[in-house]
Amino acid sequence: MAPVILPGIVDLKGSTTPAGAMVKSTAGKGESDVALTALAKKSKKVTIRFVCSGKGPVKVTDSSGGFILNVAGCDGTSVYTTGFRSSPADALVHLSLEQGVNWRFAVWAA
């Protein structure tokens, strides 16, 4: 089986870079927690970009279980973006997805 190659999400063609500084860019496979320590102390305007490839839905929540992003299915080409004002609960986000799903996740804060 060929390795999964996900598109880049930092510099998207035809899209402006989110406001603020990038505070996290990471990738992985399967369920994961992502620490966003830059969001722990002060409320900030946050932009998240996410792409995934594999079967099943994805749910991204904060440490209190609050909704951040839901994706019905991962096709490996669609880049999902969401924005919100952060709270201390956003210092750790949880990615709920199947173990075989590859993902890439980037966060900007202003």
Buried (B, 14 or more C-beta within 10 A) or exposed (E): EEEBEBEEBEEBEEEEEBEBEBBBBEBBBEBBEBEBEBBBEEEBBBBBBBBBBBEBBBBBBBBEEEEBBEBEEBEBEEBBBBEBEBBBBBBBBBBEBBEEBBBBBBBBBE
